Structures are given as structure tokens and as C-alpha cells.
Amino acid sequence: MSVQISPHAFEPWQSIAEHQQKSALGKQFGATATFIGSMRDFNDGENVSSMVLEHYPEMTQRYLEKLEQQAHQKWDLLDTLIIHRVGDISLADPIVLIACWSAHRRASLDACNWLIEKLKHNAPFWKKETRQDGERWVERNTDGT
């Protein structure tokens, strides 16, 4: 299990490969489910050119670790990896990576989906977008969008 919060860009597929090599997974996993969220160039019908993600480091780390532990309690997972960017983010940059390894696909798929939904709606991150008309703080959606 690993949670990483970083102000630096990351390459999702390289991060997955490195985690897999360093872990004790060996050859026991039959499924790896992943989610990669990237910065898009629009939100709420407006063009967006960049954004800043802010957080309280200890609070955010604890929350993501708690989510990871809950996922391991709910599903038969062999390992998980969560990486989340903070700070200045440019268009198309990966923002979040979730990877779940399990012996069978259902556990990893369900856990990956559950983790991103919980993270998206409840994790303590605050987003400020830059648009043509200036900057604005984005309110958190709780309806799944």
C-alpha cells in the first residue's frame, strides 16, 4: 500500500511499473485496475488554462491512507497505489492515479471505482482554476459529476 502526494509531475504508467517491481506482489496478482485523472481544458462550460490544487498535507495524507485501508478491508486486494498531485497543474497533466491489484478482476475494479469516488467527493483538496475572466475557486460536486 502506498499513498503519495506530490507537487511534481509524474508519469502514471512508469509509477505503476516501478511500484509493481518494488512491491512483494510477485506473480500472485491476476488483475490490475487503474484510474488516471488528468486536467482538462474546460469546466462548467468554460475554458480553463491551468489550476492550483491546495491541501493540508497531514490531513490529506491521513485521509487517503484511511481510504486505502478501508478498500483493503472491503475487498480482497493484494496492493494499492494512490498518487495525487498538488500545486500548479497544467493542461493534460495527470492529477491522480489509483491502481489496485488483486487475484481476480472484480475486487480490483470495484475497489478502484470506490476509491476514486470517495477521493473525488471527500478528500481535502481545494481547486482554483484560471480562466479567461480570471481565477475562481471551484465548489466541490457531491452529485457524482
LUMROPA-58810 format. One record per residue: y, z, x of N, C-alpha, C in turn. Coordinates in steps of 0.2 Angstrom, whole numbers, padded with zeros to 4 digits, always signed. Atoms other than C-alpha are relative to their C-alpha. Layout:
N
YZXYZXYZX ...
***
This chain:
145
-0006+0000+0004+0000+0000+0000+0006+0000+0004 -0006+0000-0004+0017-0004+0006+0006-0002-0004 -0007+0001+0003+0035-0004+0000+0005-0001+0005 -0006+0001-0005+0049-0012+0010+0006-0002-0004 -0006+0002+0003+0067-0013+0005+0004-0002+0006 -0003+0002-0006+0077-0023+0017+0007-0004-0001 -0006+0004+0001+0095-0031+0019-0001-0007+0004 +0002+0006-0004+0086-0045+0029-0004-0005-0004 +0004+0005+0003+0079-0061+0023-0007+0000+0002 +0007+0000-0002+0060-0063+0023-0003-0006-0003 +0004+0006+0002+0048-0077+0021-0007+0003-0004 +0005-0003+0004+0036-0072+0007-0007-0001+0002 +0007+0001-0001+0020-0081+0012-0002+0003+0007 +0001-0003-0006+0022-0075+0030-0001+0007-0001 +0001-0008+0001+0024-0057+0024-0007+0001-0003 +0007-0001+0002+0008-0059+0014-0005+0000+0005 +0005+0001-0005-0002-0066+0028+0000+0006+0005 -0001-0005-0005+0005-0053+0040-0003+0007-0003 +0002-0006+0003+0001-0039+0028-0008+0000-0001 +0008+0001+0000-0017-0045+0025-0003+0001+0006 +0003-0001-0006-0020-0046+0043+0000+0007+0003 -0001-0007-0003-0014-0028+0047-0004+0005-0005 +0003-0005+0004-0022-0020+0032-0008+0000+0001 +0007-0001-0001-0040-0014+0030-0004-0004-0005 +0003+0003+0005-0044-0027+0017-0006-0004+0002 +0006+0004-0002-0056-0037+0027-0002-0006-0004 +0002+0006+0005-0066-0049+0016-0002+0003-0007 +0002-0003+0006-0068-0037+0001+0004-0002-0006 -0004+0002+0006-0055-0045-0010-0002-0007-0002 +0001+0006+0003-0058-0059-0022+0006-0003-0003 -0006+0003+0004-0041-0061-0029+0006+0003+0003 -0007-0002-0002-0023-0060-0023+0005-0003-0005 -0006+0002+0005-0009-0061-0037+0006+0001+0003 -0006-0001-0003+0008-0064-0031+0006-0002-0005 -0006+0002+0004+0026-0065-0039+0005+0000+0005 -0006+0001-0004+0041-0071-0029+0006-0002-0004 -0006+0002+0004+0058-0070-0037+0005-0002+0005 -0005+0003-0005+0072-0080-0029+0007+0000-0004 -0007+0001+0004+0091-0081-0033+0001-0007-0002 -0001+0007+0004+0095-0095-0045+0008-0001+0000 -0007+0001+0000+0112-0103-0047+0003+0000-0006 -0003-0001+0007+0115-0098-0065-0002+0007-0002 +0002-0006+0004+0115-0083-0076+0005+0000-0006 -0004+0000+0006+0121-0081-0094+0004-0006-0001 -0004+0006+0001+0126-0099-0094+0005-0002+0004 -0005+0001-0005+0137-0098-0079-0003-0001+0006 +0002+0002-0007+0136-0105-0062+0001+0007+0005 -0001-0006-0004+0133-0091-0049-0001-0003+0008 +0000+0002-0007+0136-0094-0030-0003+0005+0005 +0003-0005-0005+0130-0078-0022+0000+0007-0004 +0000-0006+0003+0126-0060-0026-0001+0006+0005 +0002-0006-0004+0125-0042-0019-0004+0004-0004 +0005-0005+0003+0111-0030-0023+0002+0006+0003 -0001-0007-0003+0116-0012-0021-0006+0005-0003 +0005-0005+0002+0104+0003-0022+0002+0007+0004 +0000-0006-0003+0102+0021-0017-0006+0000+0004 +0007+0001-0003+0089+0020-0003-0005+0005-0002 +0006-0005+0002+0079+0036-0006-0002-0001-0007 +0002+0001+0008+0079+0034-0025-0004-0006-0001 +0004+0006+0001+0074+0016-0024-0007+0000+0003 +0006-0001-0004+0061+0019-0011-0005+0004-0004 +0005-0004+0004+0053+0033-0021-0002-0003-0007 +0002+0004+0006+0054+0023-0037-0005-0005+0001 +0005+0006-0001+0045+0008-0030-0007+0003+0002 +0006-0003-0002+0032+0019-0022-0004+0003-0006 +0003-0003+0006+0029+0028-0038-0003-0005-0005 +0003+0006+0004+0026+0011-0047-0006-0002+0003 +0006+0002-0003+0014+0006-0034-0006+0005-0001 +0006-0005+0001+0004+0022-0036-0002+0000-0007 +0002+0001+0007+0004+0020-0055-0004-0006-0001 +0004+0006+0001-0003+0002-0053-0007+0002+0003 +0007-0002-0003-0017+0009-0042-0004+0004-0004 +0004-0004+0005-0021+0022-0055-0002-0004-0006 +0001+0004+0006-0021+0009-0069-0005-0005+0001 +0005+0006-0001-0031-0005-0061-0004+0001+0007 +0004-0001-0005-0044-0006-0048+0002-0005+0006 -0004+0004-0005-0033-0013-0034-0003+0002+0007 +0002-0001-0007-0038-0014-0015+0006+0001+0004 -0006-0001-0004-0020-0015-0009+0006-0004-0004 -0006+0002+0003-0002-0019-0014+0005-0001+0005 -0006+0001-0004+0014-0025-0006+0006-0002-0004 -0006+0001+0004+0031-0024-0013+0006-0001+0005 -0006+0001-0005+0046-0031-0003+0006-0002-0005 -0006+0001+0004+0064-0031-0011+0006+0000+0005 -0006+0000-0003+0080-0037-0004+0005+0004-0003 -0006-0003+0003+0096-0028-0005+0006-0003+0005 -0006+0003-0003+0114-0033+0001+0002-0007-0002 -0002+0006+0001+0121-0050+0002-0006-0005-0001 +0005+0005+0002+0110-0064-0006+0003-0006-0001 -0002+0006+0002+0112-0082-0006-0005-0004-0004 +0004+0004+0004+0106-0096-0017-0007-0001+0003 +0007+0002-0002+0087-0099-0016-0004+0005+0004 +0003-0005-0004+0084-0083-0006-0005+0004-0004 +0005-0005+0003+0068-0073-0010+0003+0006-0001 -0002-0007+0001+0073-0057-0018-0005+0005+0000 +0006-0005+0001+0057-0049-0022-0007-0003+0000 +0007+0002+0000+0039-0051-0018-0005+0006-0002 +0006-0005+0002+0024-0042-0026-0006-0004+0001 +0006+0003-0001+0007-0045-0020-0005+0005-0002 +0005-0004+0002-0009-0037-0027-0007-0003+0002 +0006+0002-0002-0026-0038-0020-0005+0004-0004 +0005-0003+0004-0042-0034-0030-0007-0004+0001 +0006+0004-0001-0060-0039-0030-0001-0005-0005 +0000+0005+0006-0058-0048-0047+0007-0002-0002 -0007+0003+0001-0043-0058-0053+0003+0004-0006 -0004-0003+0005-0039-0048-0069+0004+0006+0002 -0004-0006-0003-0034-0032-0060+0006-0002+0004 -0006+0002-0004-0023-0041-0048+0005-0003-0004 -0005+0003+0004-0015-0052-0061+0004+0005-0005 -0003-0005+0005-0012-0038-0074+0005+0005+0004 -0004-0005-0004-0005-0026-0060+0006-0004+0002 -0005+0003-0002+0006-0039-0053+0005-0001-0006 -0004+0001+0006+0013-0043-0070+0004+0006-0002 -0003-0006+0001+0016-0025-0074+0005+0003+0005 -0005-0002-0005+0024-0021-0058+0007-0004+0000 -0006+0004+0000+0037-0035-0059+0004+0002-0007 -0003-0002+0006+0041-0030-0077+0003+0007+0000 -0002-0006-0001+0043-0012-0073+0006+0000+0005 -0005+0001-0005+0053-0016-0057+0007-0003-0003 -0006+0004+0002+0065-0028-0066+0004+0004-0005 -0004-0003+0006+0069-0017-0081+0002+0008+0002 -0001-0007-0002+0069+0001-0072+0002+0002+0007 -0001-0002-0007+0071+0000-0054+0008+0001+0002 -0007-0001-0001+0088+0007-0047+0003-0005+0005 -0003+0005-0004+0096-0009-0041+0006-0002-0005 -0006+0003+0004+0114-0015-0046+0002-0006+0003 -0001+0007-0002+0118-0033-0046+0008-0002-0001 -0007+0002+0001+0136-0040-0043-0001-0008+0002 +0000+0007-0001+0137-0059-0045+0007-0003+0002 -0006+0004-0001+0150-0071-0038+0000-0007-0004 +0000+0006+0004+0155-0085-0050+0007-0003+0002 -0006+0003-0001+0169-0097-0051+0006+0004-0002 -0005-0004+0002+0180-0085-0060+0000+0007+0003 +0000-0007-0004+0177-0070-0048-0007+0003+0000 +0006-0004-0001+0164-0056-0046+0000+0004-0007 +0001-0005+0006+0156-0046-0060-0007+0003+0001 +0006-0004+0000+0143-0033-0061-0004-0002-0006 +0004+0002+0005+0128-0038-0071-0004+0006-0004 +0004-0005+0004+0121-0027-0085-0007-0001+0000 +0007+0000+0000+0103-0023-0085-0003-0003-0007 +0004+0002+0006+0092-0033-0098-0006+0005-0001 +0006-0004+0002+0079-0022-0107-0004-0004-0005 +0004+0004+0005+0073-0036-0118-0005-0005+0003 +0005+0004-0003+0062-0045-0105+0003-0006+0003 -0003+0007-0003+0074-0059-0100+0003+0001+0007 
***
